[in-house]
């Protein structure tokens, strides 16, 4: 009986190690990639919600998508620049203790809820726009050739954060705010290239 339990344990443990290795190697998250928008809408009972509220939320989801993609592109830029200029230990040497601690606490809090998907494996995924601009500011010599003006970048991040917060708390942006989001994202891409 003990030998059988040991075999089962070893099998299950090897499976968990394999899953973790695949995740660390960059495997895409399972679950949503095979869901169409229609499948997701059915799964979450979208048809039971008031149509006007759903339509307004859908319009804002397009703006949120742009802001989320922008934010992740900034994370990718920060990672790329610091990895190339500082090396693999860039997070430890180039990020303030305050930001590292905040990201670590968020990461650890999410790890406690194992039944729910976590936002990522790397601590940079637990940062916010204001954290990212602080990392850029503290390592300005490595980013200046990309961005040119830290004040300009900071103003873009601040405005996008305001728009993001309105949408994330179920609000709606006015047309001028949406246009401003687009202008700032286009300006950033023209300047930085990502």
N, C-alpha and C positions, 0 to 999 in steps of 0.2 A: 504494500500500500504506500509506504514512504517513497519507494523508488518511482512508482507511477506519478505521485504528486510532484516529485522532483523533475521528472521528464516534462510534465505539463508546465511547471513553473519555468523551466529553461526555455521551452518553446514560446511561451507567452513573453518572457523577458527578451528573447531574441527578436520577436516581432516588434516590440516597443522600440528596441534599439534601431531596428531597420527603419521604422517610421520616422524616428528622430533624425537619422542620417539622411533620409530622403528630404526631409524638411530643411535641414541645414545645407543641403546641396542645391536648394532653390526650387524644390517642387512647388508647383502652384497649389494654393489652397483648394481643397476639395469642397464640393457642395454647390457653389453658385455658378461655376463655369458651364455646367450642363443645364442650367435653368434659363429658359427664355424669359423675357419681360412678362409675357402673358402667364407663364407658369408661376412666376413669383407673385403676380397680382392675385391669381387664384389661391395660392397657398396662404397668403396673408389676408384673405377675405376683403380685398379692395372693393369689390362690388357692393359690400354692405355699408360703405362709408358714403357720406354726402358728396355728390358728384362735383359741386362747385369747389368744395374744400380740396378734393383730390386733384382737380384741374389746376388750382392755384399752387398746390404743393409740387405738382409735376413741373410747372413753369420754374419754380424756384430750384427744383432739383437740377435743372440744366446749369444754373448759375453755380450751385454748390459743386457740381461735377468739375467745372472749370477751376474753381478755387481749390478743391481737393487735389486736382492734378497739378496745379501750380505749386501747392505746398509740398507735394511729394517730389516734384522736380527740384525744388530748393533743397530738400533733404538729400537727393541724389547728388546735386552740385556740391554741397558741403562735404559729403562723404568722399566724393571723387577728388576734390581739391586737397582736402586734408590727408587722405590716404596717399596721394601722389607726393605731397610735400613733406609730410611728417612721418608717414609709415603706418603700419598696422595698429599701433597703439595710439592713434590720433585721438580717440575718444578720451582716453585717460589723460593725455598731455595737453589737449587743445580745448577742452570744454571745462567750464567753471564747475566747481564743486556743487554750487547751488543748482545748476541745470542737471548735472549728473544725478544728484540726490532726488530731485523731483521726478526725473525719468525713471529712476530705479524704484521709487515708491509706487508709481503708476504701474510699472511692469510687475512688481511683486503683488500688488492688489489684484491685477488681472489673473495672475497665476493661481490665486486662491480660488478662483471661480473656474475650475477645470472643465466644467460642462459647457462653457461658452467660448467661442472663438476669441483669441487674443489678437490685438492689432498688429503684432509683429514679433520677430525674434531679436531685432537689434534695438538698442536703447534709443537711437535717434528717432525711431517711429513713435516714441512717447514724448516727443518735444512738440511745442507749439511754434507758430510763426515768430512770436516775440523771443522765444528761446533761440531760434535759428538766426535771427538778426543779431542777437547778442554773441553767438558763436562767431559769426562773420566779423562783427566789430572787434572782438578780442583777437582775431587772427587776420586783421585787415591787410597786412602785407602780402598774404597769400591770395586774397580775393580782389585786391584793387584793380588788377589788370582785367578782370571780368566785369566788375560792377562800376568802377570809376568814382562813384560818390556814395558814401555810406548814408548820408542824409536822404538822398533820393531813394535808396533801397528801403530805408526805414519808413519813409512816408508811404511807399507802396504796401509794405507789409502791414502797417497800421490800418490803412484804408481797407485792405482785403480782409483783415481780421474783423473789422467792424461789420462788413457785409456778411461774412461767414457767420458771425454770432447772431445776426438778425434771422438768417435762414435756419440755423441750427436750433433756434428756439421758436420755431414755427411761425416766424414773421415773413413778410413779403417786402421785397425791395421795390422802390419806385423805378421807373424807366431810367432816370438820370443816374441812379446808383448802379444799375445794371450796365449802362454804357460806360460808367467810370471803371467798373471792374474790367471790362473788355479793353479799355484804353491802357490801363495799368499792366495787364497781362501782356498785351502786344508790345508795349514799351520795354518791359522786362526781357521778353524774348529777343527783341531787336538788339538790346544792349548786351545781354548775357549769352544768348545763343541757346538757351535750354528753357 
